[in-house]
């Protein structure tokens, strides 16, 4: 039976373990947003033994490239990008504390295996919902890699 659940970040193991495929989930709290190049830079920092510019422990990363905000808005459209584009990076990030990802589309077997091993989860949202989703973001700031398409944002939902 599909249930509606509300969860808060940072995510706990207990919150993740209570989720079931098909549940409708409302995520509240701080969510990191990043696209492929930011993921690549995070993974490079991990493999080079550098300190990460953001704490991934129990975090959620939303695969999104937000558009500039219109006057009076926190953010422009915040539609999901294709999750599989991050598959090469996600297992490393889950191994370093990431708890959940959010995007559109499927994840490959290596990502699914990493989620099982490290107690993570992937949330799916539909494409084309960027304007709607952006209405639920109350604050947005760049927390790493301040350059277009390569930034990591922390958004409060």
TISE-228747 format. One record per residue: residue in one letter; residue number from 1; x, y, z of N, C-alpha, C, O in turn. Coordinates in Angstrom, 3 decimals, padded with zeros to 6 digits. Example, Ala and Ser with C-alpha at 12.3 -4.5 7.8 and 13.67 -1.06 7.14 Angstrom:
2
- code	pos	n_east	n_north	n_up	ca_east	ca_north	ca_up	c_east	c_north	c_up	o_east	o_north	o_up
- A	1	013.190	-005.690	007.800	012.300	-004.500	007.800	013.200	-003.300	007.800	014.236	-003.319	008.465
- S	2	012.850	-002.250	007.080	013.670	-001.060	007.140	012.900	000.030	007.870	013.409	001.138	008.039
This chain:
157
- code	pos	n_east	n_north	n_up	ca_east	ca_north	ca_up	c_east	c_north	c_up	o_east	o_north	o_up
- X	1	000.837	-001.185	000.000	000.000	000.000	000.000	000.881	001.247	000.000	001.775	001.378	000.835
- X	2	000.629	002.154	-000.931	001.377	003.400	-001.033	000.967	004.316	000.118	-000.217	004.502	000.398
- X	3	001.976	004.883	000.776	001.718	005.795	001.877	002.361	007.143	001.592	003.353	007.234	000.869
- X	4	001.787	008.180	002.166	002.399	009.504	002.107	003.210	009.663	003.374	002.706	009.456	004.478
- X	5	004.490	010.039	003.207	005.372	010.171	004.349	006.093	011.502	004.289	006.408	012.002	003.209
- X	6	006.349	012.066	005.438	007.136	013.291	005.539	008.428	012.945	006.245	008.423	012.315	007.302
- X	7	009.543	013.365	005.648	010.841	013.125	006.261	011.613	014.437	006.312	011.339	015.366	005.553
- X	8	012.573	014.494	007.214	013.379	015.693	007.411	014.842	015.377	007.206	015.304	014.279	007.517
- X	9	015.569	016.348	006.680	017.012	016.197	006.558	017.652	016.832	007.786	017.092	017.761	008.368
- X	10	018.827	016.333	008.185	019.537	015.191	007.618	018.756	013.901	007.858	018.089	013.741	008.880
- X	11	018.853	012.990	006.896	018.112	011.733	006.981	018.746	010.795	008.000	019.965	010.766	008.172
- X	12	017.909	010.047	008.656	018.394	009.025	009.591	018.240	007.654	008.948	017.457	007.472	008.016
- X	13	018.999	006.696	009.462	018.843	005.321	008.983	017.415	004.849	009.199	016.848	004.168	008.344
- X	14	016.834	005.203	010.330	015.465	004.790	010.644	014.467	005.329	009.623	013.575	004.604	009.183
- X	15	014.614	006.597	009.247	013.699	007.192	008.262	013.795	006.471	006.930	012.778	006.195	006.294
- X	16	015.016	006.165	006.505	015.214	005.472	005.228	014.638	004.061	005.287	014.001	003.614	004.333
- X	17	014.852	003.363	006.387	014.393	001.981	006.517	012.874	001.872	006.523	012.333	000.815	006.197
- X	18	012.182	002.938	006.884	010.717	002.916	006.910	010.086	003.187	005.549	008.875	003.040	005.386
- X	19	010.897	003.582	004.575	010.374	003.877	003.242	010.167	002.605	002.440	010.897	001.629	002.606
- X	20	009.172	002.624	001.575	008.891	001.513	000.676	008.733	002.049	-000.738	008.285	003.179	-000.935
- X	21	009.099	001.246	-001.709	008.946	001.644	-003.111	007.509	002.080	-003.357	006.561	001.397	-002.968
- X	22	007.365	003.216	-004.002	006.046	003.742	-004.324	005.499	004.733	-003.314	004.497	005.394	-003.590
- X	23	006.137	004.858	-002.133	005.675	005.843	-001.163	005.783	007.244	-001.753	006.722	007.545	-002.489
- X	24	004.820	008.092	-001.426	004.899	009.503	-001.763	005.581	010.186	-000.593	005.144	010.058	000.550
- X	25	006.666	010.922	-000.883	007.490	011.470	000.188	007.626	012.981	000.047	007.906	013.494	-001.036
- X	26	007.423	013.682	001.154	007.672	015.114	001.235	008.960	015.272	002.020	009.041	014.853	003.175
- X	27	009.975	015.877	001.398	011.270	016.075	002.034	011.354	017.521	002.498	011.182	018.442	001.699
- X	28	011.617	017.724	003.785	011.778	019.061	004.343	013.176	019.190	004.925	013.760	018.213	005.393
- X	29	013.703	020.401	004.889	015.030	020.655	005.419	015.993	021.009	004.307	015.580	021.297	003.184
- X	30	017.276	020.988	004.621	018.306	021.356	003.651	018.579	020.201	002.701	018.770	019.061	003.124
- X	31	018.595	020.514	001.404	018.887	019.539	000.353	019.976	020.141	-000.531	019.869	021.285	-000.973
- X	32	021.019	019.363	-000.782	022.060	019.819	-001.709	021.567	019.622	-003.134	020.863	018.653	-003.417
- X	33	021.924	020.518	-004.023	021.597	020.361	-005.434	022.884	020.464	-006.227	023.738	021.304	-005.941
- X	34	023.018	019.600	-007.228	024.245	019.602	-008.020	024.022	018.852	-009.325	023.170	017.969	-009.420
- X	35	024.807	019.225	-010.325	024.801	018.536	-011.608	026.073	017.727	-011.761	026.880	017.653	-010.835
- X	36	026.257	017.121	-012.923	027.341	016.158	-013.143	028.743	016.677	-012.833	029.522	015.974	-012.189
- X	37	029.081	017.871	-013.267	030.442	018.356	-013.041	030.738	018.576	-011.559	031.866	018.363	-011.114
- X	38	029.739	018.998	-010.800	029.936	019.135	-009.356	030.145	017.763	-008.723	030.973	017.615	-007.825
- X	39	029.401	016.761	-009.185	029.595	015.391	-008.678	031.007	014.904	-008.999	031.673	014.289	-008.166
- X	40	031.440	015.187	-010.202	032.784	014.775	-010.622	033.843	015.424	-009.732	034.805	014.771	-009.329
- X	41	033.666	016.700	-009.431	034.629	017.400	-008.582	034.614	016.858	-007.153	035.670	016.731	-006.533
- X	42	033.445	016.542	-006.631	033.361	015.943	-005.293	034.103	014.607	-005.257	034.870	014.341	-004.331
- X	43	033.871	013.777	-006.260	034.531	012.471	-006.316	036.041	012.604	-006.479	036.807	011.843	-005.887
- X	44	036.460	013.566	-007.279	037.898	013.803	-007.447	038.516	014.215	-006.114	039.609	013.761	-005.776
- X	45	037.839	015.061	-005.363	038.334	015.487	-004.050	038.453	014.286	-003.108	039.419	014.174	-002.354
- X	46	037.467	013.395	-003.158	037.520	012.184	-002.316	038.711	011.320	-002.697	039.482	010.909	-001.830
- X	47	038.867	011.039	-003.986	039.962	010.161	-004.416	041.327	010.804	-004.215	042.324	010.096	-004.082
- X	48	041.391	012.138	-004.191	042.653	012.842	-003.942	042.920	013.056	-002.451	043.933	013.644	-002.074
- X	49	041.994	012.569	-001.601	042.185	012.690	-000.159	041.963	014.085	000.388	042.432	014.406	001.480
- X	50	041.252	014.918	-000.359	040.981	016.288	000.079	039.741	016.338	000.958	038.886	015.454	000.896
- X	51	039.653	017.368	001.766	038.455	017.613	002.558	037.363	018.122	001.623	037.603	019.008	000.802
- X	52	036.179	017.567	001.748	035.071	018.004	000.891	034.581	019.386	001.312	034.614	019.722	002.496
- X	53	034.131	020.183	000.354	033.633	021.517	000.683	032.243	021.499	001.320	031.780	022.521	001.827
- X	54	031.581	020.347	001.296	030.261	020.169	001.923	030.259	018.844	002.665	030.969	017.911	002.291
- X	55	029.461	018.770	003.714	029.329	017.545	004.489	028.256	016.668	003.846	027.100	017.076	003.736
- X	56	028.634	015.483	003.429	027.687	014.565	002.791	026.968	013.658	003.791	026.049	012.932	003.414
- X	57	027.376	013.693	005.047	026.790	012.786	006.041	025.273	012.975	006.118	024.780	014.051	006.458
- X	58	024.552	011.905	005.795	023.088	011.857	005.892	022.387	012.890	005.008	021.243	013.262	005.268
- X	59	023.076	013.351	003.965	022.550	014.391	003.084	021.724	013.809	001.933	021.796	012.621	001.618
- X	60	020.950	014.687	001.329	020.194	014.405	000.110	020.765	015.306	-000.976	020.950	016.503	-000.759
- X	61	021.044	014.734	-002.144	021.435	015.534	-003.302	020.338	015.424	-004.359	019.964	014.330	-004.783
- X	62	019.835	016.584	-004.772	018.840	016.691	-005.836	019.592	017.004	-007.117	020.329	017.989	-007.180
- X	63	019.414	016.180	-008.130	020.080	016.368	-009.418	019.339	017.448	-010.199	018.338	017.175	-010.861
- X	64	019.843	018.674	-010.113	019.149	019.804	-010.704	020.157	020.880	-011.092	021.196	021.042	-010.452
- X	65	019.836	021.589	-012.124	020.584	022.771	-012.504	019.607	023.923	-012.478	018.968	024.205	-013.491
- X	66	019.473	024.601	-011.343	018.455	025.643	-011.235	018.718	026.807	-012.183	019.862	027.112	-012.520
- X	67	017.650	027.438	-012.597	017.766	028.621	-013.452	017.807	029.869	-012.566	017.392	029.817	-011.409
- X	68	018.297	030.972	-013.093	018.358	032.198	-012.284	016.970	032.602	-011.774	015.952	032.387	-012.432
- X	69	016.973	033.185	-010.595	015.716	033.604	-009.966	015.162	034.866	-010.607	015.907	035.780	-010.961
- X	70	013.868	034.902	-010.748	013.185	036.127	-011.180	013.145	037.080	-009.982	013.289	036.637	-008.842
- X	71	012.954	038.368	-010.219	012.881	039.313	-009.101	011.847	038.862	-008.059	010.714	038.513	-008.392
- X	72	012.269	038.879	-006.799	011.372	038.491	-005.716	011.297	037.002	-005.448	010.583	036.573	-004.541
- X	73	012.017	036.210	-006.216	011.997	034.754	-006.027	013.344	034.284	-005.504	014.367	034.926	-005.739
- X	74	013.342	033.163	-004.795	014.563	032.582	-004.248	015.380	031.902	-005.338	016.611	031.924	-005.319
- X	75	014.675	031.299	-006.283	015.311	030.482	-007.315	014.407	030.457	-008.537	013.204	030.690	-008.424
- X	76	014.970	030.179	-009.689	014.154	029.994	-010.890	013.619	028.566	-010.910	013.484	027.933	-009.863
- X	77	013.323	028.074	-012.077	012.854	026.701	-012.198	013.915	025.747	-011.641	015.113	025.970	-011.815
- X	78	013.468	024.694	-010.979	014.384	023.735	-010.348	013.965	022.314	-010.719	013.669	021.488	-009.855
- X	79	013.949	022.052	-012.026	013.527	020.740	-012.505	014.639	019.710	-012.418	015.818	020.056	-012.493
- X	80	014.272	018.456	-012.262	015.262	017.394	-012.118	016.005	017.113	-013.417	015.465	017.274	-014.511
- X	81	017.260	016.689	-013.268	018.022	016.195	-014.400	018.025	014.672	-014.348	017.610	014.076	-013.355
- X	82	018.486	014.062	-015.401	018.472	012.603	-015.518	019.437	011.970	-014.530	020.637	012.244	-014.553
- X	83	018.904	011.126	-013.666	019.686	010.509	-012.595	020.832	009.659	-013.108	021.907	009.648	-012.508
- X	84	020.625	008.951	-014.197	021.658	008.029	-014.681	022.948	008.764	-015.062	024.012	008.148	-015.120
- X	85	022.866	010.062	-015.319	024.068	010.831	-015.631	025.011	010.904	-014.425	026.200	011.177	-014.588
- X	86	024.495	010.666	-013.235	025.309	010.719	-012.016	025.738	009.326	-011.540	026.390	009.206	-010.503
- X	87	025.382	008.285	-012.278	025.648	006.914	-011.824	027.131	006.619	-011.605	027.470	005.842	-010.713
- X	88	028.009	007.210	-012.385	029.446	006.964	-012.213	029.957	007.534	-010.889	030.972	007.070	-010.371
- X	89	029.270	008.525	-010.343	029.731	009.222	-009.149	029.011	008.788	-007.872	029.591	008.836	-006.787
- X	90	027.772	008.372	-007.993	026.941	008.127	-006.810	027.485	007.073	-005.852	027.432	007.303	-004.644
- X	91	028.008	005.920	-006.311	028.517	004.943	-005.334	029.606	005.517	-004.422	029.640	005.205	-003.231
- X	92	030.480	006.339	-004.961	031.533	006.960	-004.154	030.915	007.896	-003.123	031.347	007.923	-001.970
- X	93	029.919	008.654	-003.526	029.286	009.607	-002.618	028.490	008.886	-001.530	028.499	009.316	-000.376
- X	94	027.804	007.799	-001.879	027.110	007.005	-000.855	028.116	006.425	000.132	027.843	006.379	001.332
- X	95	029.263	005.984	-000.348	030.302	005.436	000.534	030.841	006.493	001.498	031.392	006.158	002.546
- X	96	030.682	007.765	001.144	031.170	008.849	001.997	030.049	009.560	002.740	030.201	010.719	003.126
- X	97	028.932	008.883	002.944	027.894	009.385	003.837	026.614	009.876	003.209	025.629	010.092	003.915
- X	98	026.597	010.061	001.883	025.359	010.493	001.237	024.255	009.498	001.568	024.472	008.287	001.517
- X	99	023.079	010.002	001.907	021.983	009.120	002.290	020.936	008.972	001.185	020.286	007.931	001.091
- X	100	020.764	010.007	000.342	019.706	009.913	-000.670	020.014	010.793	-001.870	020.714	011.800	-001.773
- X	101	019.464	010.375	-003.007	019.509	011.169	-004.227	018.082	011.366	-004.717	017.183	010.591	-004.389
- X	102	017.893	012.411	-005.502	016.579	012.745	-006.035	016.769	013.207	-007.465	017.574	014.101	-007.725
- X	103	016.045	012.617	-008.390	016.146	012.991	-009.788	015.081	012.283	-010.599	014.138	011.713	-010.051
- X	104	015.243	012.327	-011.913	014.276	011.619	-012.759	014.966	010.425	-013.408	016.150	010.483	-013.740
- X	105	014.227	009.362	-013.581	014.753	008.187	-014.262	015.371	007.154	-013.334	015.387	007.300	-012.112
- X	106	015.869	006.123	-013.956	016.383	004.949	-013.253	017.815	005.143	-012.763	018.485	006.107	-013.134
- X	107	018.276	004.210	-011.921	019.671	004.137	-011.462	020.212	002.773	-011.879	019.472	001.790	-011.893
- X	108	021.491	002.710	-012.215	022.048	001.425	-012.651	022.336	000.515	-011.452	022.199	000.920	-010.297
- X	109	022.732	-000.704	-011.753	022.903	-001.709	-010.704	023.993	-001.328	-009.703	023.855	-001.621	-008.515
- X	110	025.063	-000.689	-010.148	026.127	-000.315	-009.198	025.614	000.692	-008.167	026.012	000.648	-007.003
- X	111	024.746	001.584	-008.588	024.161	002.551	-007.656	023.195	001.842	-006.712	023.213	002.094	-005.508
- X	112	022.359	000.967	-007.241	021.422	000.229	-006.383	022.181	-000.612	-005.360	021.773	-000.696	-004.202
- X	113	023.278	-001.231	-005.780	024.096	-002.019	-004.845	024.694	-001.119	-003.763	024.721	-001.498	-002.593
- X	114	025.169	000.060	-004.140	025.741	001.000	-003.164	024.675	001.464	-002.172	024.957	001.608	-000.982
- X	115	023.464	001.697	-002.649	022.395	002.116	-001.740	022.086	001.026	-000.725	021.865	001.317	000.451
- X	116	022.068	-000.219	-001.167	021.841	-001.325	-000.232	022.991	-001.406	000.773	022.756	-001.518	001.976
- X	117	024.208	-001.352	000.292	025.391	-001.488	001.146	025.482	-000.374	002.191	025.831	-000.636	003.342
- X	118	025.171	000.868	001.800	025.353	002.011	002.694	024.053	002.557	003.279	024.067	003.579	003.964
- X	119	022.928	001.887	003.014	021.656	002.310	003.603	021.092	003.571	002.987	020.544	004.421	003.689
- X	120	021.224	003.695	001.673	020.732	004.883	000.983	019.438	004.636	000.241	018.910	003.523	000.233
- X	121	018.935	005.682	-000.379	017.678	005.611	-001.116	017.727	006.598	-002.277	018.436	007.603	-002.223
- X	122	016.967	006.300	-003.322	016.815	007.225	-004.450	015.345	007.595	-004.572	014.475	006.725	-004.608
- X	123	015.079	008.888	-004.635	013.725	009.390	-004.834	013.580	009.814	-006.284	014.491	010.409	-006.860
- X	124	012.439	009.507	-006.868	012.176	009.848	-008.260	011.122	010.947	-008.309	010.108	010.886	-007.614
- X	125	011.377	011.948	-009.137	010.385	012.978	-009.404	010.201	013.051	-010.916	011.028	012.552	-011.680
- X	126	009.139	013.661	-011.322	008.852	013.727	-012.750	009.538	014.929	-013.380	009.715	015.967	-012.742
- X	127	009.916	014.775	-014.633	010.444	015.895	-015.388	009.327	016.880	-015.686	008.151	016.516	-015.656
- X	128	009.683	018.111	-015.969	008.683	019.120	-016.308	008.049	019.781	-015.096	007.125	020.583	-015.240
- X	129	008.532	019.457	-013.908	007.935	020.007	-012.695	008.790	021.103	-012.072	008.577	021.468	-010.916
- X	130	009.747	021.631	-012.816	010.695	022.596	-012.274	010.070	023.838	-011.670	010.482	024.268	-010.593
- X	131	009.091	024.423	-012.331	008.452	025.633	-011.799	007.687	025.316	-010.523	007.738	026.078	-009.558
- X	132	006.980	024.192	-010.518	006.228	023.781	-009.328	007.171	023.502	-008.159	006.947	023.983	-007.049
- X	133	008.221	022.727	-008.410	009.148	022.381	-007.332	009.848	023.612	-006.775	010.097	023.685	-005.571
- X	134	010.168	024.571	-007.619	010.882	025.760	-007.150	010.049	026.575	-006.160	010.609	027.317	-005.353
- X	135	008.752	026.453	-006.207	007.887	027.187	-005.278	008.040	026.696	-003.842	007.631	027.380	-002.903
- X	136	008.622	025.524	-003.669	008.783	024.952	-002.334	010.182	025.173	-001.771	010.485	024.703	-000.674
- X	137	011.027	025.873	-002.497	012.381	026.177	-002.025	012.340	027.556	-001.384	011.997	028.545	-002.031
- X	138	012.696	027.609	-000.101	012.581	028.854	000.653	013.891	029.625	000.769	013.889	030.808	001.109
- X	139	015.014	028.956	000.485	016.326	029.599	000.575	017.289	028.812	-000.292	017.192	027.586	-000.363
- X	140	018.227	029.497	-000.957	019.211	028.813	-001.780	020.527	029.570	-001.714	020.555	030.795	-001.838
- X	141	021.619	028.836	-001.519	022.945	029.458	-001.487	023.973	028.497	-002.070	023.855	027.281	-001.917
- X	142	024.975	029.045	-002.733	026.077	028.232	-003.244	026.989	027.898	-002.068	027.421	028.789	-001.336
- X	143	027.279	026.605	-001.890	028.149	026.167	-000.796	029.455	025.566	-001.307	030.358	025.298	-000.515
- X	144	029.568	025.352	-002.607	030.809	024.814	-003.174	030.846	025.061	-004.672	029.807	025.086	-005.332
- X	145	032.049	025.246	-005.207	032.284	025.330	-006.642	031.436	026.408	-007.303	030.532	026.106	-008.083
- X	146	031.722	027.627	-006.997	030.938	028.754	-007.483	031.198	029.039	-008.966	031.927	029.968	-009.312
- X	147	030.593	028.231	-009.829	030.638	028.495	-011.265	029.459	027.799	-011.926	029.045	026.726	-011.488
- X	148	028.928	028.392	-012.957	027.701	027.908	-013.604	027.796	026.436	-013.991	028.730	026.023	-014.680
- X	149	026.830	025.660	-013.545	026.749	024.250	-013.906	027.632	023.342	-013.066	027.474	022.122	-013.101
- X	150	028.555	023.918	-012.315	029.461	023.119	-011.501	029.256	023.346	-010.022	029.978	022.766	-009.211
- X	151	028.301	024.167	-009.645	028.105	024.554	-008.254	027.337	023.492	-007.485	026.585	022.702	-008.056
- X	152	027.547	023.496	-006.171	026.725	022.740	-005.243	025.960	023.776	-004.429	026.554	024.644	-003.789
- X	153	024.655	023.674	-004.462	023.790	024.585	-003.715	023.254	023.855	-002.498	023.150	022.628	-002.485
- X	154	022.915	024.630	-001.477	022.154	024.100	-000.350	020.835	024.826	-000.391	020.781	026.043	-000.212
- X	155	019.765	024.086	-000.625	018.439	024.662	-000.707	017.618	024.201	000.487	017.690	023.037	000.882
- X	156	016.844	025.100	001.057	015.940	024.739	002.141	014.545	024.606	001.567	014.053	025.492	000.868
- X	157	013.923	023.489	001.874	012.571	023.188	001.387	011.602	023.232	002.544	010.406	023.008	002.357
